[in-house]
Amino acid sequence: MPELLLELFSEEIPARFQRRAAEDLKKAVTNGLVEAGLLYEGAKAFATPRRLALTVTGLPPRSPDTREEKKGPRVGAPQAAIDGFLKSAGLVSISEAKVESDPKKGEFYVAVVERKGEETQRILSQLLPKVIAEFPWPKSMRWGSGRTQWVRPMRAITATFGTENDEPEVIHFGAGDLESGQTTYGHRFLAPEAIKVRRFDDYVTSLERAKVVLDLDRRRDIIKSDAEHLAFAQGLTVIEDEGLLEEVAGLVEWPVVMMGSFDPDFLEVPEEVIITTIRANQKCFCLRDASGRLAPKFLLTANTIAKDGGEMIVAGNERVIRARLSDAKFFYETDLAVPLATGVPRLAQTVFHAKLGTQLERVNRIEKLAVEIASVVGADPEEARRAARLAKADLVTQMVGEFPELQGLMGRYYAERQGESRAVANAIEMHYKPLGPTDKVPNEPVAIAVALADKLDLLKGFWAIDEKPTGSRDPFALRRAALGVIRIITENGLRFPLDVEPDLLSFFHDRLKVSLRDAGARYDLVDAVISADSNDVLQITQRVEALSDLLGTEDGRNLLAGYRRAVNILVAEEKKDGRSYAGEDFEGGAEPVAEEFELRRGVAQAWSDVSARIAADDYKGAMTALGRLRGPVDAFFEAVLVNDPDPVVRGNRLKLLARLRDTMHLVADFSKIAG
């Protein structure tokens, strides 16, 4: 069956856009094909710095004929309804529709819409220019006098369609000043000549000969493998950096990895500074020696095969890196010469948010809150105060001004070198964390106090000015802050009730549900243990875990079934009687039968045991105590008729069911559990 080959050749596409653009191209074209009734066997998209490419295989030569019956208004409907029906069905007169009858709805019009299939090539000639015109680049541009918008100036369009055995045909269409054809170009420097392509297989082969590796993942693999081999030959290992690897693979069409070096004297600067400098400025990989120390070497990825073996390229990179590291060393030494604390007053010159004041005002709030939290988490209040005071001071240093991603880390280095305690220095670095689901969580008391203060101040502040996340929009990373609070509390086993307004507490509940669900907890179990005023994150987490364990046993599952039966009976009878049976004492009358007596005794014991276990934060023990009710509950429903003819007996049995329900609700609202 025929295949489509599409290539959009342009000036250099930013590396960060390439992978997403390839997927967007595939999605736009294949969705359009399916909408036109064209099914296909497979599709794959590719990206290099200078091209997006797509192959779609197994396309039919034409779309199928279709026949559709379109139901219209009833006979005798208003003319406006009939006119709308005629327009949507493509009919000239209502006489072209047939009338069908329905026993319930009466007679109504039906249009039979028949459409002849179209040549696939014609469909593509209409679809592809539309895809180009509506392509969702994050940023695009116009060039020259044309109206076409693309991420960078487009230079050529290849679009062919045909079978393996036949000469493919060009799909003719225009995009701005360009007309589609079957000509592409190889590597900008190594093979810039025009290349005539027919279909995907020879397209890939021709590009390979012209020093272009089409597949982004293959370029990644080449860079990774060559880098590891070069490093191994020197007794070194590459510092893994998936983000940099992705970026570099998007900067080259023919990757060639080379090794350079820098002056070992620069290793006096913190290694994170060296790695960040080399990564940010030259997109190079750093290396470690056998002992794990940073080595004075780096790996660069060129986009050419140099005649001199790469000596000039390496030398050029070494010159730039030497200059950049010299700057970094100067920044570091200059910052060290000034006490970190002297930067705190300068934070008054930086606005944190127009409605929340300056960075200094924010530091003052964090400092006060950190001291309050310190006593709760076992931190020294004065160390918490000092750490909070210095936490943002590195924002005004030269190093963080150059590399904002080093905030916190540089503060730690400066604090350590200037004689601050290890706890204070560690808190300065760790108070920003965790920054993501895999990031480290502060685990020392002072760091915990400052990290919680930082995040809670952020959340309370933006809630106070009504700047809350909406939909996918969260410009101040408030969801991340809430998840950070949750992780700090749960991973450190902290009893730290959240003292926040109800609306913010509800936001924490939503984040906690997401966190627990990601950890494998059932959503309904989270709902079962959270109430509107639940402010103890650790307690909620422990209850969910204990409830999950209980329902994972046969006793737990059967007890849940008994609970539902009890509640269903109770709800129906309370509605019928117009009263509640909760909290009422048993009346006299006939002695309860043995199974009823055993359930009374079991519920009373469970109430006592569960209450004591909850008071001791032993939720697994509380669930175990509930699990013992399984036998008495099963026996009760097996032997006892709740709606006894004697009204006193009936009332006592309904009161017993109410006590069973309320006892189980001590640990969770079992009515919210699904299944």
C-alpha positions as CSV (number, residue, x, y, z in Angstrom):
1,M,0.0,0.0,0.0
2,P,1.2,3.6,-0.6
3,E,3.1,5.6,2.0
4,L,3.4,9.3,2.7
5,L,6.7,11.1,3.2
6,L,6.6,14.6,4.4
7,E,9.6,16.8,5.3
8,L,9.5,20.4,6.4
9,F,13.0,21.8,6.0
10,S,14.0,25.0,7.8
11,E,16.6,27.0,9.6
12,E,17.6,25.6,13.0
13,I,14.7,24.6,15.2
14,P,15.4,25.2,18.9
15,A,16.3,21.9,20.6
16,R,13.7,22.2,23.3
17,F,10.9,22.3,20.7
18,Q,11.9,19.4,18.5
19,R,10.5,16.3,20.2
20,R,7.2,17.9,20.9
21,A,7.0,19.3,17.3
22,A,7.6,15.9,15.8
23,E,4.7,14.4,17.9
24,D,2.5,17.4,17.0
25,L,3.2,16.9,13.3
26,K,2.3,13.2,13.5
27,K,-0.9,13.9,15.5
28,A,-2.1,16.7,13.2
29,V,-1.6,14.7,10.0
30,T,-2.9,11.3,11.3
31,N,-6.0,12.9,12.9
32,G,-6.7,14.7,9.6
33,L,-6.4,11.4,7.7
34,V,-8.7,9.6,10.1
35,E,-11.3,12.4,9.9
36,A,-11.2,12.0,6.1
37,G,-11.9,8.3,6.4
38,L,-8.3,7.2,5.7
39,L,-7.0,4.4,7.9
40,Y,-3.3,3.7,8.0
41,E,-0.9,1.0,9.3
42,G,1.7,3.1,11.0
43,A,3.1,6.6,11.4
44,K,6.4,7.9,12.8
45,A,7.8,11.4,13.1
46,F,11.4,12.6,13.3
47,A,13.2,15.9,14.1
48,T,16.7,17.3,13.5
49,P,17.8,20.9,14.0
50,R,16.8,21.6,10.4
51,R,13.8,19.4,9.6
52,L,10.6,17.8,10.8
53,A,9.8,14.6,9.0
54,L,6.9,12.2,8.9
55,T,6.2,8.8,7.3
56,V,2.7,7.3,7.2
57,T,2.6,3.8,5.9
58,G,-0.3,1.6,4.7
59,L,-2.5,4.3,3.3
60,P,-5.2,3.4,0.8
61,P,-5.1,5.1,-2.6
62,R,-8.5,6.7,-1.9
63,S,-11.0,7.2,0.9
64,P,-14.1,4.9,0.9
65,D,-17.5,5.8,-0.2
66,T,-19.8,6.6,2.7
67,R,-23.5,6.4,3.3
68,E,-25.1,8.0,6.4
69,E,-28.7,8.4,7.6
70,K,-29.1,11.7,9.3
71,K,-32.2,12.0,11.5
72,G,-34.1,15.2,11.2
73,P,-37.0,17.0,12.9
74,R,-40.5,15.6,13.2
75,V,-43.0,16.1,10.3
76,G,-44.8,19.3,10.8
77,A,-41.9,20.9,12.8
78,P,-41.3,24.7,12.5
79,Q,-39.7,25.9,9.2
80,A,-36.6,27.1,11.0
81,A,-35.9,23.5,12.2
82,I,-36.5,22.1,8.8
83,D,-34.2,24.7,7.1
84,G,-31.4,23.9,9.6
85,F,-31.8,20.2,8.9
86,L,-31.6,20.8,5.1
87,K,-28.5,22.8,5.5
88,S,-26.7,20.3,7.7
89,A,-27.6,17.4,5.4
90,G,-26.8,19.2,2.2
91,L,-30.3,18.9,0.8
92,V,-32.1,21.4,-1.4
93,S,-35.6,20.5,-0.6
94,I,-37.4,18.5,2.1
95,S,-38.7,16.3,-0.6
96,E,-35.2,14.8,-0.9
97,A,-35.6,13.4,2.6
98,K,-37.6,10.3,3.5
99,V,-40.1,10.0,6.2
100,E,-39.9,7.3,8.9
101,S,-42.3,6.5,11.7
102,D,-41.7,5.8,15.3
103,P,-44.4,4.4,17.6
104,K,-43.5,6.8,20.4
105,K,-42.2,9.9,18.5
106,G,-44.4,9.8,15.4
107,E,-43.2,10.6,11.9
108,F,-39.8,12.4,11.3
109,Y,-37.5,13.2,8.4
110,V,-34.4,11.2,7.6
111,A,-31.8,12.3,5.0
112,V,-29.6,9.7,3.3
113,V,-26.2,11.4,2.8
114,E,-24.0,9.6,0.3
115,R,-20.5,10.7,-0.3
116,K,-18.1,9.4,-2.9
117,G,-14.5,8.7,-1.8
118,E,-11.6,10.9,-2.8
119,E,-8.2,10.2,-4.0
120,T,-5.8,10.2,-1.1
121,Q,-3.4,12.4,-2.9
122,R,-6.1,15.1,-3.2
123,I,-7.0,14.8,0.5
124,L,-3.3,15.2,1.4
125,S,-2.9,18.3,-0.9
126,Q,-5.7,20.0,1.1
127,L,-4.7,18.6,4.6
128,L,-0.9,19.3,4.6
129,P,-1.0,23.1,4.0
130,K,-3.7,23.3,6.7
131,V,-1.4,21.4,9.1
132,I,1.5,23.8,8.4
133,A,-0.7,27.0,8.7
134,E,-2.1,25.8,12.1
135,F,1.0,24.2,13.6
136,P,1.2,24.8,17.3
137,W,4.7,26.2,17.8
138,P,5.3,27.8,21.2
139,K,6.9,30.7,19.3
140,S,6.9,31.3,15.6
141,M,8.0,34.0,13.2
142,R,7.4,35.5,9.7
143,W,10.3,36.2,7.3
144,G,10.7,38.2,4.1
145,S,7.5,39.5,2.6
146,G,5.6,36.2,3.1
147,R,2.7,35.5,5.5
148,T,3.7,32.0,6.5
149,Q,4.6,31.5,10.1
150,W,7.0,28.9,11.3
151,V,9.4,28.5,14.2
152,R,12.3,29.5,11.9
153,P,12.3,30.4,8.1
154,M,11.2,27.4,6.1
155,R,13.4,26.5,3.1
156,A,11.8,23.5,1.4
157,I,8.9,21.1,1.6
158,T,9.1,17.4,0.5
159,A,5.8,15.6,0.1
160,T,5.6,12.3,-1.8
161,F,3.0,9.6,-2.0
162,G,3.3,6.2,-3.7
163,T,4.0,2.5,-3.3
164,E,7.3,0.6,-3.0
165,N,7.4,-0.4,-6.6
166,D,6.2,2.7,-8.4
167,E,7.7,6.1,-8.7
168,P,6.0,8.2,-6.0
169,E,4.1,11.3,-7.0
170,V,4.6,14.7,-5.5
171,I,1.7,16.0,-3.4
172,H,1.4,19.5,-4.8
173,F,0.5,22.4,-2.5
174,G,1.9,25.7,-1.5
175,A,2.9,27.3,1.8
176,G,3.8,30.9,1.5
177,D,6.4,31.3,-1.3
178,L,7.3,27.6,-1.2
179,E,5.9,24.8,-3.4
180,S,6.1,21.2,-2.3
181,G,8.5,18.9,-4.2
182,Q,10.9,16.1,-3.5
183,T,14.1,17.9,-2.8
184,T,15.8,18.1,0.5
185,Y,19.4,18.9,1.7
186,G,22.0,17.2,3.7
187,H,24.3,18.4,6.5
188,R,24.8,22.2,6.3
189,F,28.6,21.9,6.2
190,L,29.5,18.3,5.3
191,A,27.0,17.7,2.5
192,P,24.9,20.8,1.6
193,E,24.0,19.7,-1.9
194,A,20.3,19.1,-2.9
195,I,19.1,15.5,-2.6
196,K,16.1,14.1,-4.6
197,V,14.1,11.7,-2.5
198,R,11.4,9.2,-3.5
199,R,10.1,7.5,-0.3
200,F,11.1,7.1,3.3
201,D,13.6,4.3,3.0
202,D,15.8,6.0,0.4
203,Y,15.2,9.3,2.2
204,V,16.8,8.0,5.4
205,T,19.6,6.3,3.5
206,S,20.3,9.5,1.4
207,L,20.4,11.6,4.6
208,E,22.8,9.2,6.3
209,R,25.1,9.5,3.3
210,A,24.8,13.3,3.6
211,K,25.8,13.1,7.3
212,V,22.4,13.6,8.8
213,V,21.1,11.2,11.5
214,L,17.4,11.6,11.3
215,D,16.3,9.9,14.5
216,L,16.6,12.1,17.6
217,D,16.8,9.0,19.9
218,R,19.6,7.5,17.8
219,R,21.6,10.8,18.0
220,R,21.2,10.6,21.8
221,D,22.4,7.0,21.8
222,I,25.5,7.9,19.7
223,I,26.4,10.8,21.9
224,K,25.9,8.8,25.1
225,S,27.9,5.8,23.8
226,D,30.8,7.8,22.4
227,A,31.0,10.0,25.5
228,E,31.1,6.9,27.8
229,H,33.8,5.3,25.6
230,L,36.0,8.4,25.6
231,A,35.6,8.8,29.3
232,F,36.4,5.1,30.0
233,A,39.6,5.4,28.0
234,Q,40.8,8.1,30.4
235,G,39.6,6.3,33.6
236,L,36.7,8.7,34.0
237,T,32.9,8.5,34.1
238,V,30.4,10.9,32.6
239,I,28.1,12.8,35.0
240,E,24.7,11.8,33.8
241,D,22.5,14.7,32.6
242,E,19.4,13.6,30.6
243,G,18.3,17.1,30.0
244,L,21.6,18.1,28.5
245,L,21.8,15.0,26.5
246,E,18.3,15.7,25.0
247,E,19.4,19.3,24.2
248,V,22.7,18.4,22.6
249,A,21.1,15.8,20.5
250,G,18.8,18.5,19.2
251,L,21.7,20.8,18.3
252,V,23.5,18.4,15.9
253,E,22.7,16.4,12.8
254,W,26.0,14.4,12.8
255,P,27.3,14.2,16.4
256,V,31.0,13.9,17.0
257,V,32.1,13.8,20.7
258,M,35.4,15.2,21.7
259,M,37.2,15.7,25.0
260,G,38.7,18.9,26.4
261,S,40.3,20.0,29.7
262,F,40.5,23.0,32.0
263,D,43.0,24.2,34.6
264,P,42.7,22.0,37.8
265,D,43.1,25.2,39.9
266,F,39.4,25.9,39.1
267,L,38.5,22.8,41.1
268,E,38.8,25.1,44.2
269,V,35.4,26.4,43.2
270,P,32.4,24.3,44.3
271,E,31.8,21.6,41.8
272,E,28.2,22.5,41.2
273,V,29.4,25.9,40.0
274,I,31.8,24.4,37.6
275,I,29.2,21.9,36.2
276,T,26.6,24.6,35.9
277,T,29.0,27.0,34.2
278,I,30.2,24.4,31.7
279,R,26.7,23.1,31.0
280,A,25.0,26.5,30.7
281,N,27.6,28.2,28.5
282,Q,29.0,25.4,26.3
283,K,26.5,22.6,26.6
284,C,29.3,20.2,27.6
285,F,29.3,17.2,29.9
286,C,31.5,17.0,33.0
287,L,33.4,14.0,34.3
288,R,34.4,12.3,37.5
289,D,37.6,10.4,38.3
290,A,37.7,7.0,39.9
291,S,37.4,8.4,43.4
292,G,34.2,10.3,42.5
293,R,35.8,13.8,42.4
294,L,35.2,16.2,39.6
295,A,37.8,15.8,36.9
296,P,39.3,18.8,35.1
297,K,38.0,17.5,31.8
298,F,34.8,17.9,29.7
299,L,33.1,16.4,26.7
300,L,31.7,18.5,23.9
301,T,29.6,17.4,20.9
302,A,30.5,18.9,17.6
303,N,28.2,19.0,14.5
304,T,31.0,18.3,12.0
305,I,34.0,16.1,11.2
306,A,37.0,18.4,11.6
307,K,40.0,17.9,9.3
308,D,42.4,18.5,12.1
309,G,40.8,15.9,14.3
310,G,38.9,18.5,16.3
311,E,41.9,20.3,17.7
312,M,40.6,23.8,16.9
313,I,37.1,23.0,18.1
314,V,38.4,21.7,21.4
315,A,40.8,24.6,21.8
316,G,38.0,27.1,21.1
317,N,35.8,25.5,23.7
318,E,38.6,25.4,26.2
319,R,39.2,29.1,25.8
320,V,35.5,29.9,26.4
321,I,35.3,27.6,29.4
322,R,38.5,29.0,30.9
323,A,37.0,32.5,30.6
324,R,33.7,31.4,32.1
325,L,35.3,29.6,35.0
326,S,37.5,32.6,35.6
327,D,34.3,34.7,36.0
328,A,32.7,32.1,38.2
329,K,35.9,31.9,40.4
330,F,35.8,35.7,40.7
331,F,32.1,35.7,41.7
332,Y,32.7,33.0,44.3
333,E,35.7,34.7,45.9
334,T,34.1,38.2,45.8
335,D,30.9,36.8,47.4
336,L,33.0,35.0,50.1
337,A,34.7,38.2,51.0
338,V,31.4,39.7,52.2
339,P,29.5,38.2,55.2
340,L,26.3,36.5,53.9
341,A,24.3,38.5,56.5
342,T,25.1,41.8,54.8
343,G,23.0,40.7,51.9
344,V,19.8,40.6,54.0
345,P,19.1,44.4,54.1
346,R,19.6,44.5,50.3
347,L,16.6,42.2,49.9
348,A,14.5,45.3,50.6
349,Q,15.3,46.4,47.1
350,T,13.8,43.3,45.5
351,V,10.0,43.0,45.2
352,F,8.7,39.5,45.9
353,H,5.2,40.4,44.8
354,A,3.4,43.7,44.4
355,K,0.8,42.7,47.0
356,L,3.1,40.8,49.3
357,G,5.9,43.2,49.6
358,T,9.7,42.8,49.2
359,Q,11.9,39.8,49.7
360,L,13.0,41.3,53.1
361,E,9.4,41.5,54.3
362,R,9.0,37.9,53.2
363,V,12.1,36.9,55.1
364,N,10.8,38.6,58.2
365,R,7.6,36.5,58.0
366,I,9.5,33.3,57.4
367,E,11.8,34.0,60.3
368,K,8.8,34.5,62.7
369,L,7.0,31.4,61.4
370,A,10.2,29.2,61.5
371,V,10.7,30.0,65.2
372,E,7.1,29.0,65.9
373,I,7.5,25.8,64.0
374,A,10.9,24.9,65.6
375,S,9.4,23.9,68.9
376,V,6.9,21.6,67.1
377,V,9.6,19.8,65.0
378,G,12.3,19.6,67.7
379,A,14.6,22.3,66.2
380,D,16.6,24.9,68.1
381,P,14.6,28.1,67.9
382,E,17.7,30.3,67.6
383,E,19.2,28.2,64.8
384,A,15.9,28.2,63.0
385,R,15.8,32.0,63.4
386,R,19.3,32.4,62.0
387,A,18.8,30.0,59.1
388,A,15.5,31.7,58.1
389,R,17.2,35.1,58.3
390,L,19.9,34.0,55.9
391,A,17.8,31.7,53.7
392,K,17.4,34.3,50.9
393,A,20.6,36.3,51.4
394,D,22.4,34.5,48.5
395,L,19.8,35.9,46.1
396,V,21.8,39.2,46.0
397,T,25.2,37.5,45.5
398,Q,27.0,37.7,42.2
399,M,27.0,33.9,41.7
400,V,23.3,33.5,42.1
401,G,22.8,36.6,40.0
402,E,24.6,34.8,37.2
403,F,23.1,31.3,37.9
404,P,19.7,31.6,39.7
405,E,19.4,27.8,39.7
406,L,22.2,27.8,42.4
407,Q,20.2,29.7,45.0
408,G,20.2,28.0,48.3
409,L,23.2,25.9,47.4
410,M,25.5,28.9,47.2
411,G,24.0,30.2,50.5
412,R,25.1,26.9,52.1
413,Y,28.6,27.1,50.8
414,Y,29.0,30.8,51.9
415,A,27.5,30.0,55.3
416,E,29.8,27.1,55.9
417,R,32.9,29.0,54.9
418,Q,31.9,32.0,57.1
419,G,31.5,30.0,60.2
420,E,27.7,29.3,60.5
421,S,26.7,26.1,62.1
422,R,26.2,23.0,59.9
423,A,22.5,23.0,60.8
424,V,22.1,26.6,59.7
425,A,24.1,26.1,56.5
426,N,22.1,22.9,55.6
427,A,18.8,24.6,56.2
428,I,19.7,27.5,53.8
429,E,20.2,25.0,51.0
430,M,17.4,22.6,51.9
431,H,14.6,25.1,52.6
432,Y,13.7,25.2,48.9
433,K,13.2,21.5,48.7
434,P,11.6,19.3,47.6
435,L,11.3,20.9,44.1
436,G,9.7,17.8,42.6
437,P,8.5,14.3,43.3
438,T,12.0,12.7,43.2
439,D,13.8,15.6,44.9
440,K,15.2,15.1,48.4
441,V,13.2,16.2,51.4
442,P,14.7,18.1,54.4
443,N,15.3,15.7,57.2
444,E,17.1,17.8,59.9
445,P,15.0,19.8,62.4
446,V,16.3,23.3,61.5
447,A,16.0,22.6,57.8
448,I,12.5,21.2,58.3
449,A,11.4,24.3,60.3
450,V,12.6,26.7,57.7
451,A,11.4,24.7,54.7
452,L,7.9,24.5,56.2
453,A,7.9,28.2,57.1
454,D,8.9,29.1,53.5
455,K,6.2,27.0,51.9
456,L,3.4,27.9,54.3
457,D,4.2,31.6,54.1
458,L,4.0,31.3,50.3
459,L,0.7,29.5,50.4
460,K,-0.9,31.7,53.1
461,G,0.3,34.8,51.3
462,F,-1.1,34.0,47.9
463,W,-4.4,32.7,49.5
464,A,-4.7,36.0,51.3
465,I,-4.5,38.0,48.0
466,D,-6.7,35.5,46.2
467,E,-4.0,34.3,43.8
468,K,-4.9,30.6,43.7
469,P,-4.1,28.0,41.1
470,T,-6.9,27.7,38.5
471,G,-7.1,24.7,36.1
472,S,-3.6,24.0,34.7
473,R,-2.4,27.5,35.6
474,D,-0.2,27.8,38.6
475,P,2.4,30.6,38.0
476,F,3.6,30.7,41.6
477,A,4.0,26.9,41.9
478,L,1.6,26.7,44.8
479,R,0.7,23.0,44.1
480,R,4.4,22.2,44.3
481,A,4.6,24.0,47.6
482,A,1.6,22.2,49.1
483,L,3.0,18.8,48.0
484,G,6.3,19.8,49.5
485,V,4.7,20.5,52.9
486,I,2.9,17.1,52.7
487,R,6.1,15.2,51.8
488,I,8.1,17.0,54.6
489,I,5.5,16.0,57.2
490,T,4.9,12.4,56.1
491,E,8.4,11.4,55.3
492,N,9.7,12.8,58.6
493,G,6.7,11.3,60.5
494,L,5.7,14.7,62.0
495,R,2.6,15.4,64.0
496,F,2.1,18.9,62.5
497,P,-1.5,20.0,62.3
498,L,-1.9,22.6,59.6
499,D,-3.1,25.9,61.0
500,V,-4.7,27.4,57.8
501,E,-8.0,28.7,56.7
502,P,-10.6,26.2,55.4
503,D,-10.2,27.0,51.8
504,L,-6.4,26.4,51.9
505,L,-7.0,23.3,54.0
506,S,-9.2,22.0,51.3
507,F,-6.4,22.7,48.8
508,F,-4.1,20.6,50.9
509,H,-6.7,17.8,51.0
510,D,-6.8,17.8,47.2
511,R,-2.9,17.7,47.0
512,L,-2.8,14.9,49.6
513,K,-5.3,12.9,47.6
514,V,-3.1,13.2,44.5
515,S,0.0,12.3,46.6
516,L,-1.6,9.2,48.1
517,R,-3.1,8.1,44.9
518,D,0.3,8.4,43.2
519,A,1.7,6.2,46.0
520,G,-0.9,3.5,45.2
521,A,-3.7,4.4,47.7
522,R,-7.3,4.1,46.6
523,Y,-9.0,7.5,46.1
524,D,-12.1,6.4,48.0
525,L,-10.1,5.4,51.1
526,V,-8.7,8.9,51.2
527,D,-12.2,10.4,51.0
528,A,-13.3,8.0,53.8
529,V,-10.7,9.3,56.3
530,I,-10.7,13.0,55.4
531,S,-13.3,15.3,56.9
532,A,-13.6,19.1,56.2
533,D,-11.5,19.9,59.3
534,S,-8.9,17.1,59.0
535,N,-5.6,19.1,59.4
536,D,-3.2,16.3,60.5
537,V,-1.5,15.1,57.3
538,L,0.4,12.3,59.0
539,Q,-2.7,11.1,60.7
540,I,-4.7,11.0,57.4
541,T,-1.9,9.1,55.8
542,Q,-1.6,6.5,58.6
543,R,-5.4,6.1,58.6
544,V,-5.5,5.4,54.9
545,E,-2.7,2.9,55.2
546,A,-4.4,1.1,58.1
547,L,-7.8,1.1,56.3
548,S,-6.2,-0.3,53.2
549,D,-4.7,-3.1,55.2
550,L,-8.0,-3.9,56.9
551,L,-9.9,-4.0,53.6
552,G,-7.2,-6.3,52.2
553,T,-8.3,-9.0,54.6
554,E,-11.4,-11.3,54.4
555,D,-12.5,-10.0,57.8
556,G,-12.3,-6.4,56.6
557,R,-14.2,-7.1,53.4
558,N,-17.0,-9.0,55.2
559,L,-17.2,-6.3,57.9
560,L,-17.6,-3.7,55.2
561,A,-20.5,-5.7,53.7
562,G,-22.1,-6.0,57.1
563,Y,-21.7,-2.3,57.7
564,R,-23.5,-1.5,54.4
565,R,-26.3,-3.9,55.3
566,A,-26.6,-2.2,58.7
567,V,-26.6,1.3,57.3
568,N,-29.1,0.5,54.5
569,I,-31.6,-0.9,57.1
570,L,-31.0,2.0,59.5
571,V,-31.4,4.7,56.8
572,A,-34.7,3.1,55.6
573,E,-36.1,2.7,59.0
574,E,-35.1,6.1,60.3
575,K,-36.7,7.7,57.3
576,K,-39.9,5.7,57.8
577,D,-40.0,6.4,61.5
578,G,-39.0,10.1,61.1
579,R,-36.3,9.8,63.8
580,S,-32.7,9.0,64.5
581,Y,-31.6,6.0,66.6
582,A,-28.0,7.2,67.1
583,G,-26.8,7.8,70.7
584,E,-29.9,6.4,72.5
585,D,-29.8,3.9,75.3
586,F,-31.4,0.4,75.0
587,E,-34.8,0.1,76.6
588,G,-36.1,-2.8,78.7
589,G,-38.3,-5.6,77.4
590,A,-37.4,-9.0,76.3
591,E,-33.8,-10.2,76.8
592,P,-31.7,-9.9,73.6
593,V,-31.0,-13.2,71.8
594,A,-27.5,-14.6,72.1
595,E,-26.3,-13.1,68.7
596,E,-27.7,-9.7,69.5
597,F,-26.1,-9.8,73.0
598,E,-22.7,-10.7,71.5
599,L,-22.9,-7.9,69.0
600,R,-23.8,-5.4,71.8
601,R,-20.8,-6.6,73.8
602,G,-18.6,-6.6,70.7
603,V,-19.6,-3.0,69.7
604,A,-19.1,-1.7,73.2
605,Q,-15.6,-3.3,73.4
606,A,-14.7,-2.1,70.0
607,W,-15.8,1.5,70.9
608,S,-13.5,1.4,73.9
609,D,-10.6,-0.3,72.1
610,V,-10.8,1.9,69.0
611,S,-11.0,5.1,71.0
612,A,-8.0,4.2,73.0
613,R,-6.0,3.2,69.9
614,I,-6.8,6.4,68.1
615,A,-5.8,8.5,71.2
616,A,-2.5,6.7,71.0
617,D,-2.2,7.3,67.2
618,D,-2.3,3.5,66.7
619,Y,-4.5,3.3,63.6
620,K,-3.5,-0.2,62.6
621,G,-4.5,-1.3,66.1
622,A,-7.8,0.6,65.8
623,M,-8.5,-1.2,62.5
624,T,-7.6,-4.5,64.1
625,A,-10.1,-3.8,66.9
626,L,-12.8,-3.1,64.2
627,G,-11.9,-6.3,62.4
628,R,-12.9,-8.3,65.5
629,L,-16.5,-7.3,64.8
630,R,-16.7,-9.3,61.7
631,G,-17.8,-12.5,63.5
632,P,-20.5,-10.9,65.7
633,V,-21.9,-8.9,62.8
634,D,-22.1,-11.9,60.5
635,A,-23.8,-14.0,63.3
636,F,-26.3,-11.2,64.0
637,F,-27.5,-10.9,60.5
638,E,-27.6,-14.6,60.1
639,A,-29.8,-15.2,63.2
640,V,-31.6,-11.9,64.0
641,L,-34.6,-10.2,62.4
642,V,-34.1,-6.5,62.9
643,N,-37.7,-5.4,62.2
644,D,-39.2,-7.5,65.0
645,P,-43.0,-7.2,65.6
646,D,-42.2,-6.0,69.1
647,P,-41.5,-2.2,68.8
648,V,-39.2,-2.2,71.8
649,V,-37.1,-5.1,70.4
650,R,-37.1,-3.5,67.0
651,G,-36.0,-0.2,68.4
652,N,-33.2,-1.7,70.4
653,R,-31.9,-3.5,67.4
654,L,-31.9,-0.3,65.3
655,K,-30.0,1.4,68.1
656,L,-27.5,-1.4,68.0
657,L,-27.0,-0.9,64.2
658,A,-26.5,2.9,64.9
659,R,-23.9,2.1,67.5
660,L,-22.1,-0.2,65.0
661,R,-22.1,2.5,62.4
662,D,-20.9,5.2,64.8
663,T,-18.1,2.9,66.1
664,M,-16.8,2.3,62.6
665,H,-17.0,6.0,61.8
666,L,-14.5,6.6,64.6
667,V,-11.8,5.7,62.1
668,A,-13.3,6.3,58.7
669,D,-16.6,7.1,56.9
670,F,-17.1,3.6,55.5
671,S,-20.1,4.9,53.4
672,K,-17.5,6.6,51.0
673,I,-15.7,3.3,50.2
674,A,-16.5,2.0,46.8
675,G,-16.9,-1.6,45.7
